[in-house]
Amino acid sequence: MFGLSWLQHVVSGMSRKLSNTVCTWGKLVSVMLIHAVVAVQCDKMFQIWMVLALFLPTPTALTERKVEQRSVLKFLTKTGAMPIDCWHQMKQVFGQSCMSQTRVCVWHKCFKQGRESPKDNQHSGRKPTTSSRGNVEHVRRCLEDDRRKTVRMMATELDLPKTGVHRILKGQLKLSKISLKLIPRMLTDEQQAFRKRLCEENLELLRTDDSLFSRVVTGDETWVCIHEVQTKQMSSEWIPKGQPAMRPMKPRCDRFARKQMLTVFYDERGPVLIDFLPPGESVTADQYLEVLQRLKERIRRKRPELWAKDPTAADPQQRKFIIHHDNATPHTASNTLAFFLNIPMLPHPPYSPDIAPCDFFLFPRMKSELAAMQIGILEELRVSVKAVLKSIPQEHYRASIQQLALRWMKCVAADGAYFEGRHYSVDPDDFGLTLEYDHSEGSSENEDSSEEESDAD
């Protein structure tokens, strides 16, 4: 029968241990259990273990046995016997149940130093839990003084473990910590009112022109940097032992050559212009005007349907495409504004990166992918930037421009204040709009990149 031979072996071993602790009772129990194992089936094994548990020494019996042996050791210590002699004499009396030689030496030293009680010292037991009502109230009051305190600071101030304070914050008080949202600046009431008014005007323009977003070409500038991920230690190499050490060399990077100004313009179909300024130079009005000239030529060649003249416009020379950019100084210079005489522009309020597609979509995504690359020189940086921008699917570019409608509505709902990091529930029907796509923020960035690359350089 399965398990009987194994159980006989276990019971025999247990009976031998019992014979050392309870003397002749162990032999009697051994005989009883061996006969029981042979007589019962496997489904009766639980009853055998129950019978075995009845004859095992209880914790109280073990404690009494330890106290008894320590009392004998105390007597032998008082007679002046050495620890090794005490252990040998006790082993003759108690047999294999005798305490170990190490414990005999420890207790011999205690009794020699004047200890009288052979019992264990009294312990305080389990410490009171840190999640008591008093501690919860202390943590609550601590937060009322300063809600920016860290868990470490509160644990030090209240003399509580950090894990206990964290458990109180999460479990009892149901709190979660949020970080501050960095904003360009604190807007005045006039600036908030201006943001709200421009967003309302753009929404009105969208209601009257369903093809607005298909004609928008948005752009902006940003610094792109070389991310040096390999340190000096990480660049070390293994060479055979005994070979002359030819240390690899790597030139130091010039601090002005580690970044370059990038200008990007894109529409619903993808990038239209990707332009780099010379290393270390920033955008000026004259340089931006040259970029706009190249942008017009790219639109004429790659977006002929947008380069065509708009028959519905009051100016017969006005083109169909609409330029959208922020209010940086080079964008609002007099010669720049003169360039847009025959080109319509989509109004954009100042200090508003939350409603600029390049700021809330393109640049964060591009830089997060560049950070994972090993780029050493500017030529590699420019190639990597173009590859990343071309790898973004076309529907993601389209969704980022379509998302302007949702962000305009949130800006209006927030009365012109910054709305990122706050929850504003808006309904397009309240603004008289019917949106084609689901404009939940971030949804377009989680899809797989599977579309064809853009034809931009």
C-alpha positions in Angstrom: 0.0 0.0 0.0 1.3 3.5 -1.0 2.8 5.4 1.9 2.8 2.5 4.5 6.6 1.8 4.3 7.4 5.5 4.4 5.1 6.1 7.4 6.6 3.1 9.2 10.1 4.7 8.7 8.9 8.1 10.0 7.1 6.5 13.0 10.1 4.4 13.9 12.3 7.6 13.9 9.7 9.5 15.9 9.4 6.6 18.4 13.2 6.6 18.8 13.1 10.3 19.7 10.2 9.7 22.0 12.1 6.8 23.7 14.8 9.3 24.6 12.5 11.8 26.1 9.7 9.8 27.8 11.7 6.6 28.5 9.7 3.4 28.4 6.6 5.2 27.2 8.3 5.7 23.9 8.9 2.0 23.4 5.2 1.3 24.1 4.1 4.0 21.7 6.4 2.7 19.0 5.0 -0.8 19.2 1.4 0.6 19.2 2.0 2.8 16.1 3.9 0.1 14.1 1.0 -2.3 14.6 -1.5 0.4 13.7 0.3 1.3 10.5 0.3 -2.2 9.3 -3.4 -2.6 10.1 -4.9 0.6 8.6 -5.3 1.9 5.0 -3.7 5.1 3.6 -6.9 7.0 4.3 -6.4 6.4 8.0 -3.0 8.1 8.1 -4.5 11.3 9.6 -5.7 9.4 12.7 -2.2 8.0 13.1 -0.7 11.4 13.3 -3.4 12.5 15.8 -2.4 9.5 18.0 1.2 10.5 17.6 0.5 14.1 18.7 -1.0 12.9 22.0 2.3 11.5 23.1 4.5 14.4 22.0 5.8 16.5 24.8 3.8 19.8 25.3 5.5 23.2 25.5 4.8 23.2 29.3 6.6 19.9 29.7 9.6 21.2 27.7 9.7 24.3 29.9 9.6 22.2 33.1 12.4 20.0 31.7 14.6 23.0 30.9 14.0 24.5 34.4 14.8 21.1 36.0 18.1 20.8 34.1 19.1 24.4 34.9 18.4 23.8 38.6 20.7 20.8 38.5 23.3 22.9 36.7 22.9 25.7 39.3 23.6 23.2 42.1 26.7 21.8 40.3 27.9 25.4 39.7 27.6 26.2 43.4 29.8 23.2 44.2 32.6 24.7 42.0 32.5 22.2 39.2 33.8 23.3 35.8 31.3 23.6 32.9 32.6 20.6 31.0 32.3 18.4 34.2 28.8 19.7 34.7 27.8 18.7 31.2 29.2 15.2 31.5 27.4 14.6 34.8 24.1 15.9 33.5 24.5 13.8 30.3 24.8 10.7 32.4 21.5 11.5 34.1 19.4 13.1 31.3 20.8 11.2 28.3 20.1 12.5 24.9 17.6 15.0 26.2 20.3 16.8 28.0 20.9 20.5 27.1 23.8 21.1 24.8 27.4 21.8 26.0 27.1 25.4 24.6 24.0 26.1 26.7 25.6 24.5 29.7 28.5 26.9 29.4 26.2 29.9 29.0 24.0 29.1 32.0 27.1 28.1 34.1 28.5 31.6 33.5 25.1 33.2 34.5 24.9 31.3 37.7 28.5 32.0 38.5 27.9 35.7 38.1 25.1 35.6 40.6 21.9 34.7 38.8 19.4 32.8 40.9 16.4 32.0 38.8 16.6 29.1 36.4 13.6 30.3 34.4 13.7 32.4 31.3 13.4 36.2 31.6 10.0 37.7 31.2 9.4 39.2 27.8 7.1 42.1 27.0 5.5 40.1 24.2 4.3 41.5 21.0 4.8 45.3 20.7 1.6 47.3 20.2 0.8 47.9 16.6 1.7 51.3 15.0 -1.7 51.5 13.4 -3.4 52.3 16.7 -5.9 55.1 16.9 -3.4 57.3 18.8 -0.7 57.0 16.1 -3.2 57.6 13.3 -4.3 60.8 15.0 -0.6 61.8 15.5 0.1 61.3 11.8 -3.1 63.2 10.8 -2.0 66.2 13.0 1.5 66.0 11.6 0.2 66.4 8.1 -2.0 69.3 9.1 1.1 71.3 9.9 2.8 70.6 6.6 1.4 68.3 3.9 4.8 68.2 2.1 6.4 66.1 4.9 8.0 62.9 3.7 7.4 59.5 5.4 11.0 59.6 6.8 10.4 63.1 8.3 7.1 62.0 10.0 8.7 58.7 11.2 11.5 60.6 12.9 9.2 63.2 14.4 6.7 60.7 15.8 9.3 58.0 16.7 7.5 55.4 14.5 8.9 53.0 11.9 8.7 54.2 8.3 6.7 51.2 7.3 4.1 51.9 10.0 3.7 55.5 9.0 3.4 54.4 5.3 0.7 51.9 6.3 -1.2 54.6 8.2 -1.1 57.0 5.3 -2.2 54.4 2.7 -4.5 52.2 4.8 -6.2 54.3 7.5 -6.0 57.8 6.1 -6.4 56.7 2.5 -3.9 59.3 1.2 -1.8 59.4 -1.9 1.1 61.8 -2.6 1.1 63.8 -5.8 3.9 66.0 -7.2 3.6 69.6 -8.3 2.8 70.3 -11.9 5.4 72.6 -13.5 3.9 75.4 -15.5 5.6 78.1 -17.6 4.5 80.9 -15.3 1.7 82.0 -13.0 -0.9 83.5 -15.3 -2.6 86.8 -14.4 -6.4 87.2 -14.6 -6.0 89.1 -17.9 -3.8 86.3 -19.4 -6.3 83.6 -18.4 -9.2 85.6 -19.9 -7.2 86.0 -23.1 -6.5 82.3 -23.3 -10.2 81.5 -22.8 -11.2 84.0 -25.4 -8.8 82.7 -28.1 -9.9 79.1 -27.4 -13.5 80.1 -27.8 -12.7 81.8 -31.1 -10.8 78.7 -32.3 -13.8 76.5 -31.3 -16.1 78.8 -33.2 -13.8 78.6 -36.2 -13.9 74.8 -36.0 -17.7 74.8 -35.9 -17.8 76.8 -39.2 -15.0 74.9 -40.9 -15.0 71.1 -40.7 -11.8 70.8 -42.7 -9.8 73.1 -40.3 -7.6 70.4 -38.8 -6.8 68.8 -42.2 -5.3 72.1 -43.2 -3.3 72.9 -40.1 0.5 72.7 -40.2 1.9 73.1 -36.7 5.5 73.5 -35.7 8.0 74.6 -33.0 11.6 74.5 -32.0 13.4 72.5 -29.3 16.9 71.5 -28.2 18.0 67.9 -29.0 20.9 66.7 -27.0 23.4 63.8 -27.2 22.7 61.4 -24.4 26.1 59.9 -23.4 25.1 56.7 -21.6 28.5 55.1 -21.3 30.7 56.3 -18.5 34.5 55.9 -18.4 34.2 52.7 -16.3 31.5 51.3 -18.7 33.8 51.9 -21.7 36.6 49.7 -20.2 37.6 46.5 -22.2 38.9 43.1 -21.4 42.4 42.3 -22.8 44.5 39.1 -22.4 46.8 38.9 -19.4 50.4 39.9 -20.1 49.5 41.8 -23.3 50.6 45.5 -23.3 47.7 47.7 -22.2 46.6 49.7 -25.2 43.9 51.8 -23.6 41.1 52.8 -25.9 40.7 56.5 -26.5 37.6 58.6 -26.8 37.6 62.4 -27.4 35.9 64.7 -24.9 32.7 66.2 -26.1 32.5 69.9 -26.5 29.7 71.3 -24.4 28.5 73.4 -27.4 28.5 70.3 -29.7 26.3 68.2 -27.4 23.1 69.8 -28.5 21.5 71.3 -31.6 18.3 73.3 -32.2 15.6 71.4 -34.1 12.7 72.9 -35.9 9.8 70.6 -36.9 6.6 71.3 -38.8 4.0 68.6 -39.3 0.4 68.1 -40.3 -2.1 65.1 -40.1 0.0 63.1 -42.5 3.3 63.4 -40.7 6.4 65.6 -40.8 6.6 68.3 -43.5 9.9 69.9 -42.5 12.7 68.8 -40.2 15.4 71.4 -40.0 18.6 71.8 -37.9 20.4 75.0 -37.0 24.2 75.0 -36.7 25.4 73.5 -33.4 25.1 75.9 -30.5 23.0 78.5 -32.3 19.5 79.4 -31.2 16.6 80.8 -33.4 16.6 84.4 -34.4 14.0 86.2 -36.5 16.1 86.1 -39.6 16.9 82.4 -39.2 13.2 81.6 -38.6 12.3 83.5 -41.7 14.6 81.3 -43.7 13.0 78.2 -42.1 9.6 79.5 -43.2 10.8 79.9 -46.8 11.9 76.3 -46.8 8.6 75.3 -45.3 6.7 77.0 -48.1 8.8 75.1 -50.7 8.2 71.8 -48.9 4.4 72.4 -48.7 4.4 73.3 -52.4 6.2 70.1 -53.4 4.8 67.6 -50.9 1.4 69.0 -50.0 0.1 70.5 -53.3 -3.5 70.2 -52.2 -2.6 72.6 -49.3 -0.5 74.9 -51.5 -3.5 75.6 -53.7 -5.3 78.9 -53.3 -8.4 79.0 -51.1 -11.4 80.0 -53.3 -13.5 80.7 -50.2 -11.1 83.3 -48.8 -11.5 87.0 -49.1 -8.0 87.3 -50.4 -7.7 85.5 -53.8 -4.0 84.9 -53.2 -4.5 83.2 -49.8 -3.3 79.6 -49.6 -5.3 76.7 -48.1 -2.8 75.6 -45.4 -2.9 77.2 -42.0 0.2 77.8 -39.9 0.1 77.2 -36.1 3.0 78.1 -33.9 3.6 79.6 -30.5 4.3 83.3 -29.6 8.1 83.1 -29.2 9.9 86.3 -30.1 11.2 85.1 -33.5 7.6 84.1 -34.4 6.1 87.5 -33.7 8.8 89.7 -35.2 7.7 92.3 -37.8 9.4 90.6 -40.7 7.9 87.3 -39.7 4.4 88.7 -39.5 5.0 90.3 -43.0 5.7 86.8 -44.3 2.2 85.7 -43.4 0.3 88.2 -45.5 -1.2 85.5 -47.8 -1.0 82.7 -45.3 -3.7 82.3 -42.6 -2.6 81.6 -39.0 -4.3 79.7 -36.2 -4.4 82.0 -33.1 -2.3 80.7 -30.2 -2.3 82.4 -26.7 1.1 83.1 -25.0 2.5 80.8 -22.4 0.3 77.9 -23.6 2.4 74.8 -24.2 -0.7 72.7 -23.0 -2.5 73.6 -26.3 0.6 73.2 -28.6 0.8 69.8 -30.3 4.6 69.9 -30.5 4.8 70.5 -26.7 2.2 68.0 -25.4 2.8 65.3 -28.0 5.7 65.3 -30.4 8.7 66.5 -28.4 8.1 64.5 -25.2 7.6 61.3 -27.3 10.7 62.0 -29.5 13.0 62.7 -26.5 11.9 59.7 -24.6 12.9 57.5 -27.5 16.2 59.4 -28.1 17.1 58.9 -24.4 17.2 55.1 -24.9 19.7 55.4 -27.8 23.4 55.5 -27.7 24.4 58.6 -29.6 27.9 59.8 -29.7 28.1 62.6 -32.4 25.8 65.1 -33.9 25.6 63.3 -37.2 24.2 60.3 -35.4 21.8 62.6 -33.5 20.4 64.1 -36.6 19.9 60.7 -38.2 18.2 59.4 -35.1 15.9 62.3 -34.8 14.7 61.9 -38.4 14.3 58.2 -37.9 12.2 58.7 -34.7 10.0 61.3 -36.3 9.4 59.1 -39.4 8.6 56.0 -37.2 5.6 57.7 -35.5 2.4 56.4 -37.2 0.4 58.7 -39.2 -2.7 58.3 -37.1 -0.8 59.5 -34.0 0.1 62.8 -35.8 -3.5 63.1 -36.8 -4.8 62.4 -33.3 -2.5 65.0 -31.8 -3.9 67.7 -34.0 -7.5 66.5 -33.5 -6.8 66.7 -29.8 -6.6 70.5 -30.0 -10.4 70.6 -29.9 -10.5 68.8 -26.6 -7.8 70.9 -25.1 -9.5 74.1 -26.2 -12.7 73.0 -24.5 -10.8 72.1 -21.3 -9.2 75.6 -21.4 -12.6 77.2 -21.6 -13.9 75.0 -18.8 -10.9 76.0 -16.6 -11.6 79.7 -17.4 -8.3 80.0 -19.1 -6.2 78.4 -16.3 -3.7 75.5 -16.9 -5.8 72.3 -17.0 -3.1 69.6 -17.2 -3.0 67.5 -14.0 -6.6 68.4 -13.2 -9.8 66.7 -14.1 -12.2 68.6 -16.3 -15.1 66.7 -17.8 -16.2 68.3 -21.1 -18.8 67.3 -23.6 -18.4 68.3 -27.3 -22.2 68.6 -27.6 -22.1 71.5 -25.1 -19.8 73.3 -27.6 -21.9 72.3 -30.7 -19.1 70.0 -32.0 -19.2 66.4 -33.2 -15.7 65.0 -32.9 -14.6 62.2 -35.3 -12.2 60.5 -32.9 -11.9 59.5 -29.3 -9.8 62.3 -27.9 -8.8 60.6 -24.6 -5.4 62.0 -23.9 -2.5 59.6 -24.5 -4.5 57.0 -26.3 -2.8 57.7 -29.6 0.7 57.2 -28.1 0.1 53.7 -26.8 -0.6 52.1 -30.2 2.0 50.2 -32.1 4.0 52.0 -34.8 3.0 50.2 -38.0 2.4 52.8 -40.6 4.6 53.7 -43.5 7.3 56.3 -43.0 6.6 59.8 -43.9 8.2 61.2 -47.1 9.8 64.1 -45.2 13.6 64.4 -45.3 
